[in-house]
């Protein structure tokens, strides 16, 4: 288990380039299973979760060639379906939440797909019903082995269907779309997720020969085709990392430029941070954050009531950034209610911030009220353990703003979602050391 030693209280300065989007990568990489032809993908982040999926694809028989930094070719012309029934696959698949999205492509192309109950963050229940109900609607037979938590779907040929998803699940929508592109007839998915990474997947599939319309809306219509071909794809910058750097700049009173952020795909993210009092300047495709020497003030609603920041399906605010909002608010002028609707365990890291001196009231598993210090009282350094990716980066930001030297254990959780984060932070002046 590795550890970060962080000397906080230093101002940072410079520019930082966001990595490729983790959540897009997990979808796009699974889609290479839909064709025997070569698929070239650029801007793949070098992070644990993505590398685990690449390794899993390789064990499935996908020919993988690294052609440059973040660029790979994939050729799934000799997929080894026997691997899916091996003990090794049952172990490999458990360690990665995104592995669920291999099921749709395998079911569509080979008539069967299996997966052990996936792991990932311990942030609450993340049910898989939406995925499998979609496959069943397309004509697949579902089975579940309760003893070893192993799921399976099988079908000779999927047939298009109309379906109303019970929730606008991003991974569920992606999985069903990848199954439907090779189904016979027309599939209509209502209450589909429509976030930018799902749009990216649909655009890539269309370049491969799929016929998907309604991209960017909550109703997708998919006309099934017999086969898909190869393509080339470049992933968007990671919006969660962009939001993390905005939070870092505010908490450390640093002047930072975040490069090539793809502004049109950020949705409400800049506006939510502006409501927290943070100055965000657009310079072309870059975000410039000036040093907030006098702090930042949270806006109340027009009637004077306390601001609430809550997550919602796209184009609402992403739940992955609520932990960043919570940390930023600890040093703001004013107060904010953070409402995490989706996961019931994601706010449980606030006890660590309270230990650092933050004023936070955990109202229930989903809501926390934060009263900001306005930098009149600094957070104090402490020793903590990262429980998941997003809490981990929030604790890291808190440590970089705190006075004294903090220790964060279990930083593999941070490495799951952030590429070479200690190196990149040191490049802009952070005092951070990785210790094995």
C-alpha positions as CSV (number, residue, x, y, z in Angstrom):
1,X,0.0,0.0,0.0
2,X,1.4,3.4,-1.0
3,X,1.2,6.7,0.8
4,X,1.3,10.4,-0.1
5,X,3.2,12.8,2.2
6,X,1.9,16.3,1.6
7,X,3.4,19.6,2.9
8,X,0.4,21.9,2.6
9,X,0.0,25.7,2.6
10,X,1.9,26.4,-0.6
11,X,0.5,28.5,-3.5
12,X,0.8,26.7,-6.9
13,X,1.3,28.3,-10.3
14,X,1.3,27.2,-13.9
15,X,-0.8,25.2,-16.3
16,X,-2.0,21.6,-16.3
17,X,-3.4,19.4,-19.0
18,X,-6.3,17.2,-18.1
19,X,-6.0,13.5,-18.9
20,X,-8.4,11.6,-21.2
21,X,-11.8,10.9,-19.6
22,X,-11.8,7.8,-17.4
23,X,-15.5,7.2,-17.7
24,X,-15.4,7.6,-21.5
25,X,-12.4,5.2,-21.8
26,X,-14.3,2.4,-20.0
27,X,-17.1,2.6,-22.6
28,X,-15.0,3.1,-25.7
29,X,-12.6,0.2,-24.8
30,X,-15.4,-2.2,-24.5
31,X,-16.8,-1.2,-27.9
32,X,-13.7,-2.6,-29.7
33,X,-15.2,-6.0,-29.1
34,X,-18.0,-5.2,-31.6
35,X,-15.7,-5.5,-34.7
36,X,-12.9,-7.8,-36.0
37,X,-11.4,-4.7,-37.6
38,X,-8.8,-2.4,-36.1
39,X,-9.9,0.4,-33.8
40,X,-7.4,3.1,-33.0
41,X,-8.0,5.2,-29.8
42,X,-6.1,8.3,-28.7
43,X,-5.9,10.1,-25.3
44,X,-6.4,7.0,-23.2
45,X,-5.5,7.8,-19.6
46,X,-2.7,5.8,-17.9
47,X,-4.7,4.9,-14.8
48,X,-5.3,1.7,-12.8
49,X,-8.9,1.2,-13.8
50,X,-8.3,1.7,-17.5
51,X,-5.1,-0.4,-17.5
52,X,-7.1,-3.2,-15.8
53,X,-9.7,-3.2,-18.6
54,X,-7.0,-3.2,-21.3
55,X,-5.4,-6.2,-19.6
56,X,-8.8,-8.0,-19.4
57,X,-9.3,-7.3,-23.2
58,X,-5.9,-8.7,-23.9
59,X,-6.7,-11.9,-21.9
60,X,-9.9,-12.1,-24.0
61,X,-7.7,-12.4,-27.1
62,X,-7.8,-8.8,-28.3
63,X,-4.6,-7.8,-30.1
64,X,-3.4,-4.6,-28.5
65,X,-0.5,-2.4,-29.7
66,X,0.7,0.8,-28.0
67,X,1.5,3.3,-30.8
68,X,2.3,6.3,-28.7
69,X,1.6,8.0,-25.4
70,X,-2.1,7.3,-24.7
71,X,-2.6,5.9,-28.2
72,X,-3.4,2.2,-28.9
73,X,-4.7,0.0,-31.6
74,X,-7.2,-2.8,-30.8
75,X,-8.1,-5.8,-33.1
76,X,-10.7,-8.2,-31.7
77,X,-10.6,-10.7,-34.6
78,X,-9.8,-13.8,-32.4
79,X,-11.8,-13.4,-29.2
80,X,-11.3,-16.2,-26.7
81,X,-14.8,-16.8,-25.3
82,X,-13.5,-19.7,-23.2
83,X,-11.7,-17.1,-21.0
84,X,-15.2,-15.9,-19.8
85,X,-15.8,-19.2,-18.0
86,X,-12.4,-19.4,-16.4
87,X,-11.6,-18.9,-12.7
88,X,-9.1,-16.2,-13.8
89,X,-11.9,-14.1,-15.4
90,X,-14.1,-14.4,-12.4
91,X,-11.2,-12.9,-10.4
92,X,-10.2,-10.3,-13.0
93,X,-13.8,-9.1,-13.6
94,X,-14.5,-8.6,-9.9
95,X,-11.9,-5.9,-9.5
96,X,-13.3,-3.4,-12.0
97,X,-16.7,-1.8,-12.1
98,X,-16.4,-1.0,-15.9
99,X,-16.0,-4.6,-16.8
100,X,-19.8,-4.9,-16.9
101,X,-19.7,-3.1,-20.2
102,X,-18.1,-6.0,-22.1
103,X,-21.3,-7.9,-21.8
104,X,-23.3,-5.9,-24.3
105,X,-20.7,-6.1,-27.1
106,X,-20.1,-9.8,-26.5
107,X,-23.8,-10.7,-26.4
108,X,-24.4,-8.8,-29.7
109,X,-21.5,-10.3,-31.6
110,X,-21.1,-13.8,-30.1
111,X,-24.5,-14.5,-28.6
112,X,-23.4,-14.7,-25.0
113,X,-21.8,-12.6,-22.3
114,X,-20.8,-13.3,-18.7
115,X,-19.5,-11.2,-15.8
116,X,-18.8,-11.7,-12.1
117,X,-20.4,-9.1,-9.8
118,X,-18.1,-6.1,-10.5
119,X,-16.2,-4.3,-7.7
120,X,-14.9,-0.7,-7.7
121,X,-15.7,2.1,-5.2
122,X,-17.3,1.4,-1.9
123,X,-19.7,4.3,-2.2
124,X,-23.0,2.4,-1.9
125,X,-25.2,0.2,-4.0
126,X,-24.7,0.3,-7.8
127,X,-27.3,-2.1,-9.1
128,X,-27.1,-3.8,-12.5
129,X,-30.8,-4.3,-13.1
130,X,-30.9,-1.7,-15.9
131,X,-28.3,-3.4,-17.9
132,X,-29.8,-6.9,-17.7
133,X,-33.5,-5.7,-18.1
134,X,-32.3,-4.0,-21.4
135,X,-30.7,-7.3,-22.6
136,X,-33.8,-9.2,-21.7
137,X,-35.9,-6.7,-23.7
138,X,-33.7,-7.4,-26.7
139,X,-34.5,-11.1,-26.4
140,X,-31.6,-12.4,-24.2
141,X,-32.0,-15.2,-21.6
142,X,-30.7,-14.2,-18.2
143,X,-29.1,-16.4,-15.5
144,X,-27.5,-15.7,-12.2
145,X,-25.4,-18.0,-10.1
146,X,-25.9,-16.8,-6.5
147,X,-23.1,-18.9,-5.1
148,X,-20.3,-17.1,-6.9
149,X,-22.2,-14.0,-8.0
150,X,-21.8,-14.7,-11.7
151,X,-24.2,-13.2,-14.3
152,X,-24.8,-14.5,-17.8
153,X,-26.9,-13.5,-20.8
154,X,-27.4,-15.6,-24.0
155,X,-29.2,-15.1,-27.3
156,X,-29.0,-16.5,-30.9
157,X,-29.8,-13.1,-32.4
158,X,-31.0,-10.0,-30.5
159,X,-34.1,-8.3,-31.8
160,X,-34.9,-4.6,-31.6
161,X,-37.4,-3.5,-29.0
162,X,-38.8,-0.4,-27.3
163,X,-37.7,0.1,-23.8
164,X,-38.1,2.7,-21.1
165,X,-35.2,2.6,-18.7
166,X,-35.9,2.6,-15.0
167,X,-33.1,5.0,-14.5
168,X,-30.9,7.1,-16.8
169,X,-27.9,4.9,-16.1
170,X,-24.8,5.9,-18.1
171,X,-23.1,2.5,-18.1
172,X,-26.5,0.8,-18.5
173,X,-27.3,2.9,-21.6
174,X,-23.9,2.3,-23.0
175,X,-24.2,-1.4,-22.5
176,X,-27.6,-1.6,-24.1
177,X,-26.6,0.6,-27.1
178,X,-23.6,-1.6,-27.8
179,X,-25.9,-4.7,-27.7
180,X,-28.6,-3.0,-29.9
181,X,-26.3,-1.9,-32.8
182,X,-26.1,-5.4,-34.0
183,X,-29.6,-6.5,-33.2
184,X,-32.2,-7.2,-35.8
185,X,-34.7,-4.3,-36.3
186,X,-35.1,-1.0,-34.5
187,X,-34.4,-0.4,-30.8
188,X,-35.8,2.7,-29.0
189,X,-34.3,3.6,-25.7
190,X,-36.3,6.2,-23.7
191,X,-34.9,7.8,-20.5
192,X,-31.4,7.1,-22.0
193,X,-28.4,8.8,-20.4
194,X,-27.1,11.6,-22.7
195,X,-23.9,12.8,-21.1
196,X,-21.0,13.7,-23.3
197,X,-19.1,10.4,-22.9
198,X,-22.2,8.5,-24.0
199,X,-22.5,10.8,-27.0
200,X,-18.8,10.1,-27.8
201,X,-19.6,6.4,-27.8
202,X,-22.6,6.8,-30.1
203,X,-20.6,9.0,-32.5
204,X,-17.8,6.4,-32.6
205,X,-20.2,3.6,-33.2
206,X,-21.8,5.5,-36.1
207,X,-18.4,6.0,-37.7
208,X,-18.0,2.2,-37.4
209,X,-21.3,1.8,-39.4
210,X,-24.0,1.8,-36.7
211,X,-27.2,3.7,-37.2
212,X,-27.9,5.6,-34.0
213,X,-30.1,8.8,-34.0
214,X,-31.1,11.1,-31.2
215,X,-27.5,11.4,-29.9
216,X,-27.4,14.0,-27.1
217,X,-31.1,13.5,-26.2
218,X,-32.8,11.1,-23.7
219,X,-34.4,9.1,-26.6
220,X,-32.0,7.0,-28.8
221,X,-33.2,5.1,-31.9
222,X,-30.9,2.4,-33.1
223,X,-31.4,0.6,-36.4
224,X,-29.5,-2.6,-36.2
225,X,-26.8,-3.5,-38.8
226,X,-25.2,-6.8,-39.6
227,X,-21.6,-5.8,-38.9
228,X,-19.4,-2.9,-37.8
229,X,-16.0,-1.8,-39.1
230,X,-12.9,-0.2,-37.7
231,X,-12.5,3.5,-36.9
232,X,-10.2,6.0,-35.1
233,X,-11.3,7.9,-32.0
234,X,-10.0,10.5,-29.6
235,X,-11.3,10.8,-26.1
236,X,-12.5,14.0,-24.5
237,X,-10.6,15.5,-21.5
238,X,-11.8,14.3,-18.1
239,X,-14.4,16.7,-16.8
240,X,-14.0,15.3,-13.2
241,X,-10.3,16.1,-13.3
242,X,-11.0,19.6,-14.7
243,X,-13.4,20.2,-11.7
244,X,-10.7,18.8,-9.4
245,X,-8.1,21.4,-10.7
246,X,-10.7,24.2,-10.3
247,X,-11.1,23.2,-6.6
248,X,-7.4,22.9,-6.1
249,X,-6.8,26.4,-7.4
250,X,-9.5,27.9,-5.2
251,X,-8.4,26.1,-2.0
252,X,-4.7,27.0,-2.4
253,X,-5.4,30.5,-3.6
254,X,-3.4,29.6,-6.7
255,X,-3.4,31.0,-10.3
256,X,-3.8,28.0,-12.6
257,X,-4.6,27.5,-16.3
258,X,-6.4,24.2,-17.2
259,X,-5.6,23.5,-20.9
260,X,-7.9,22.3,-23.7
261,X,-10.9,21.5,-21.5
262,X,-13.5,21.2,-24.4
263,X,-15.8,23.9,-22.9
264,X,-18.9,22.8,-24.8
265,X,-18.8,19.5,-23.0
266,X,-18.6,20.9,-19.5
267,X,-22.3,21.6,-19.1
268,X,-23.1,23.2,-15.7
269,X,-19.7,22.6,-14.2
270,X,-18.3,26.1,-14.6
271,X,-21.6,27.7,-13.4
272,X,-21.8,25.6,-10.3
273,X,-18.2,26.6,-9.3
274,X,-19.1,30.3,-10.1
275,X,-22.0,30.0,-7.6
276,X,-19.4,29.0,-5.0
277,X,-17.7,32.3,-5.7
278,X,-14.8,31.0,-7.8
279,X,-13.7,33.2,-10.8
280,X,-13.5,31.1,-13.9
281,X,-12.3,32.8,-17.1
282,X,-12.6,31.3,-20.6
283,X,-9.6,31.7,-22.8
284,X,-10.2,29.9,-26.0
285,X,-10.5,26.2,-24.9
286,X,-8.6,26.9,-21.7
287,X,-9.9,27.7,-18.2
288,X,-8.0,30.4,-16.3
289,X,-8.4,30.6,-12.5
290,X,-6.9,33.7,-11.0
291,X,-5.4,33.6,-7.5
292,X,-8.3,34.2,-5.0
293,X,-6.3,36.3,-2.6
294,X,-9.4,37.6,-0.9
295,X,-11.2,34.3,-0.8
296,X,-14.5,33.5,-2.5
297,X,-18.1,33.9,-1.4
298,X,-21.0,31.4,-2.0
299,X,-24.0,32.9,-3.6
300,X,-27.4,32.5,-1.9
301,X,-30.6,32.1,-3.8
302,X,-32.5,35.2,-4.8
303,X,-34.7,35.0,-1.8
304,X,-31.7,34.7,0.5
305,X,-32.0,31.0,1.3
306,X,-28.9,28.8,1.4
307,X,-27.5,27.4,-1.9
308,X,-28.0,23.7,-2.5
309,X,-25.7,21.9,-4.9
310,X,-27.2,18.5,-5.9
311,X,-26.3,15.9,-8.5
312,X,-28.6,14.9,-11.3
313,X,-28.4,13.0,-14.6
314,X,-26.8,15.0,-17.4
315,X,-27.2,17.8,-18.2
316,X,-27.4,18.1,-14.4
317,X,-24.4,18.4,-12.2
318,X,-22.3,15.2,-12.1
319,X,-22.2,13.4,-8.7
320,X,-18.4,12.8,-9.1
321,X,-17.7,16.4,-8.3
322,X,-19.8,16.8,-5.2
323,X,-16.9,15.8,-3.0
324,X,-14.9,18.6,-4.6
325,X,-17.7,21.1,-4.0
326,X,-17.8,20.0,-0.3
327,X,-14.1,20.6,0.2
328,X,-14.1,24.0,-1.6
329,X,-17.0,25.1,0.7
330,X,-14.9,24.5,3.8
331,X,-13.0,27.7,3.1
332,X,-15.7,29.8,1.4
333,X,-17.6,32.8,2.9
334,X,-21.1,31.5,3.6
335,X,-22.7,28.1,3.7
336,X,-24.0,25.5,1.3
337,X,-26.0,22.3,1.4
338,X,-24.5,19.4,-0.6
339,X,-27.1,16.8,-1.6
340,X,-25.6,13.6,-2.9
341,X,-28.7,11.8,-4.2
342,X,-27.2,8.9,-6.1
343,X,-24.9,7.1,-3.6
344,X,-25.6,6.6,0.1
345,X,-22.0,6.2,1.3
346,X,-20.2,8.9,-0.7
347,X,-20.3,11.6,2.0
348,X,-18.9,9.4,4.7
349,X,-15.4,10.8,4.2
350,X,-16.5,14.1,5.8
351,X,-15.4,12.9,9.3
352,X,-11.8,13.2,8.0
353,X,-12.4,16.9,7.0
354,X,-14.0,17.5,10.4
355,X,-10.8,16.2,12.0
356,X,-8.9,18.8,9.9
357,X,-11.1,21.5,11.4
358,X,-13.8,21.9,8.8
359,X,-17.3,22.9,9.9
360,X,-19.6,20.3,8.4
361,X,-22.9,18.9,9.6
362,X,-23.6,15.5,8.1
363,X,-27.4,15.7,8.1
364,X,-28.0,12.1,6.8
365,X,-26.1,9.7,4.4
366,X,-27.1,11.9,1.5
367,X,-26.8,15.5,2.7
368,X,-24.2,17.7,4.4
369,X,-24.2,21.3,5.4
370,X,-20.9,23.1,5.1
371,X,-20.1,26.4,6.9
372,X,-17.0,28.0,5.4
373,X,-14.1,29.4,7.3
374,X,-13.4,32.2,4.8
375,X,-9.6,31.3,5.3
376,X,-9.7,32.9,8.7
377,X,-8.9,29.4,10.1
378,X,-6.8,27.0,8.0
379,X,-7.5,23.3,7.9
380,X,-4.9,21.5,9.9
381,X,-2.7,18.6,8.7
382,X,-3.6,15.1,9.7
383,X,-3.2,11.4,8.8
384,X,-6.0,9.8,6.7
385,X,-6.9,7.0,4.4
386,X,-8.5,7.4,1.0
387,X,-11.8,5.4,0.8
388,X,-12.5,5.9,-2.9
389,X,-11.4,7.9,-6.0
390,X,-13.4,11.1,-5.5
391,X,-13.1,11.3,-1.7
392,X,-9.3,10.6,-2.2
393,X,-8.8,13.6,-4.5
394,X,-10.9,15.8,-2.2
395,X,-8.7,14.8,0.8
396,X,-5.6,15.5,-1.3
397,X,-6.9,19.0,-2.1
398,X,-7.6,19.6,1.6
399,X,-4.1,18.4,2.5
400,X,-2.5,20.7,-0.1
401,X,-4.4,23.7,1.5
402,X,-3.8,22.7,5.1
403,X,-1.0,24.0,7.3
404,X,1.6,21.3,8.2
405,X,2.3,17.9,6.8
406,X,-0.5,15.4,6.0
407,X,-0.3,11.7,5.2
408,X,-2.8,10.0,3.0
409,X,-2.8,6.2,2.9
410,X,-4.4,3.8,0.3
411,X,-3.5,6.2,-2.5
412,X,-4.1,3.4,-5.0
413,X,-7.7,4.6,-4.8
414,X,-6.6,8.0,-6.2
415,X,-4.4,6.3,-8.8
416,X,-7.4,4.4,-10.1
417,X,-8.8,7.7,-11.5
418,X,-5.9,10.2,-11.8
419,X,-2.8,9.8,-14.0
420,X,0.6,10.4,-12.3
421,X,-1.0,12.9,-10.1
422,X,1.9,13.5,-7.8
423,X,4.3,14.2,-10.7
424,X,1.8,16.6,-12.3
425,X,1.2,18.4,-9.0
426,X,4.9,18.8,-8.3
427,X,5.3,20.4,-11.8
428,X,3.1,23.3,-10.6
429,X,4.8,23.7,-7.2
430,X,3.1,21.2,-4.9
431,X,5.1,19.6,-2.1
432,X,4.0,16.0,-2.4
433,X,6.0,12.7,-2.1
434,X,4.9,9.2,-2.9
435,X,6.1,6.5,-0.4
436,X,5.8,2.8,-0.9
